[in-house]
């Protein structure tokens, strides 16, 4: 059975739109037409959660699956509830997970800009900060290095504009060099020259990230 998840803010409040607070085990219902992003109860099925992470992750139960709409990156239902919070997902784990995602595509940047270890050092610093091994000042310095690396990636991307493979790698490296944030490296080929190649690369990277997420939170698909 595919894992259903909902991202919420701290304390169980809505996070990606909507309003109110979710109470574990309490059903919520909406009336009228279901319209993705406008009307309905939104949750994620499987790999969709990679695009909608938040401070808290909860297991979700769909109470009206026959009416549910699959909107591609999210699910929309008429009736649903959260059943339990995934305690393993917290700020520390979120930082570590994002560092894992960024590291997974670092080879793209390093192939395009050999000798520049700033993105790798930024990832290492993100992990150290998450684990309490460095202070705020050291983390700020690492963030500055990350920003410089991001600018370098942009320069590399512009220089490789006429070479599809290099352009794809440099653009992906721009994302990999970003801070350990929710969308740190959602696509290994963020702006691929061909739509089919872009879709395949993005889907493969998202699947890797989803499987990694399941590992770090100790859940099964």
N, C-alpha and C positions, 0 to 999 in steps of 0.2 A: 504494500500500500504506500502510495507516494506521500511524503511528509508535507503537511500543510502548515504554513507559518504566517504570522503577522508581526510586523515590526511596530513597536510602540515607543513612546517617550518614557522617561523615568516616572515611575509611579503608575504606569499603565495608561497614561493619557494618549490620545491620538497623536500621531507624529507626521504622517504624510497626508495631511488634509483631514477634513472632518472636525468633529468636536466631541468633547466628553471624555469620560474615563471608562475603561473596560474593566468589568468585574469578573474574575475567574468563575466559570461555570454558568454565568448569567447570559441567557439568549438575548440577542438584539435583532430587531426586525425592521425593515423599511417597507413602505408602501409605494405604489406607483411603478412607473417604468424603471428598469435598471439601465443606467447610462454610465459607462466607464468614466471615471474621473469626476462625475457629477452626482450620480445617485446610485446608492447601493453600498453594501459592505465589501470592502476590498481586502484581499489577502493574496498570498503567493503559494503557488504549487511548484514544488521542486526547485529547479534552477532559477525560477523567477525571482527568488528572494535576494539573489546577488545584486539586483538593481534597487532593492528597497530596504537595505539594512538600516537599523536604528539603534538607539541606546539599549532597548530591550527586545528580545525575541520571545514570542509565545507560540505554542502549538495551537492551531486553529481547527475548529470543527465546523464544517459546512452543513447547515440544517436544511438547505433547499437545493440540493445538487441538480435537480431536474431543471431548475431555472437559471443555474449559474452560467455566466458568460465568461469565456476564455478570451481575454483581450490581448493575448500575446505575451505581454510583460507582467500581467496581473490577472487575477480572477475577481469577478464581481458576483455576489450572491445576495439573496433577499434576507436570509436568516443565518446567523452564525454566532459563535462564541469562542472565547479563548479558554483553554482548559488548564494549561500549566505554563509557567515561565521557565525558559531554559536558563538555569542559573549559571551555566558555564560561560554564557555570553555576557561580558561586561566591558568596561572601557579598556582594560588591559588586554583582554582577548581580542577586542576589535582592532587595537593598534598592532598586535602581533599578526593577526590575520591579514591586515592590509600590507604589512611588511612582507609577508609571504607572497602576496599577489604581485607586489612590485618586483620582488626578487625573481619571480618566475619569468619575467620578461626582460631582466637586466641584460641578458646576453645580446638582445637586439641593439641596445644602446652601445654596449661595449664593442660590438662588432663594427658599428659605424663610427664610434669615437674611441679608438683604442688608446689606452693610457689614462683615460679620465675616470678616476675611481670615486668621484664625488657622489654619484647616485648610490653606489654600493655602500659608501660610508654613511650616507643618509639613512639607508635601510638598517644598517647596523646600529646607528644611533637611535632610530625609532624603537628597535627591540630593547636596547639598553634603557631607554626612557620608560618604556612600558614595564620593564622589570625593576625599575627603581635604582638602576645602576649609575645613572647620571642625573644631574640636577637641571633646573629650568634654564640656566645660563648655557650649559653645554648643549642642551636641546635646541636653544635658539640659534646657536652657532651652526649646528647641523642643518637647521632649516635654511639658514642663509646659504650654506653650501649647496643645498638642494635647489634653491632658486637659481643659483648660478649655473648649475648643471642643466636645469630646465631651459635657460636661455641658450646654453651651448647646443642643446638638442634642437632647438628651433633653428639656429644658424646652420646646423648640419642638415636639417630637413630642407632648408631653402637651397643649399648648395647641391643637394641631390634631387632637386625637383624634376629633372629630366630622366632620372633613372628610377624606374618603378620600384624595384626591389629595395633599393637604398632609401627611397622616399618612405616606403611603408615602414621600414625598420626605424628610421629616424623619428617619424611621427609617433610610433608606438613608444619609443624611448622617452618622448616628451611626457607621456602619461606615467611611465615607470619612474621618472625622476620626481614626481610630485610627492607631497607629504603623505604620510600614512593616513589617508582619509578614505571615506566610504567608496569613492570611485577611483582609487589610486591607479588601477591598471585593468579596467574592465575589458579592454580589447587589446590583444597582442598586435593587431594591425588596424589601428583606429581609423585610418583614412586610406585604406587599400585602393589601388588604382582600379581594380575591377570589383564590381559589386558582389559577384559570386565568391571571389576569394575573400573579400571582406567578411561576408556572412559566415563562411566556413571557419575562418580564423577566429572571429568573434565568438561563435558558438562553441568552438573547442576551448577557448580560454575561459569562457563562462562556466563550462562544464567542469573544467579543472578547478576553478575557484569554488564551485558548489561542492564538489567532492572534498576539497580541503576544508571548507566550512563545516561540513558534516563531521569531519575528523576532529576539528578543534572544539566543537560543542558536544561531542560524544553522542551524536544521534545517527540513526540509520535512515537510509532513503526510504 
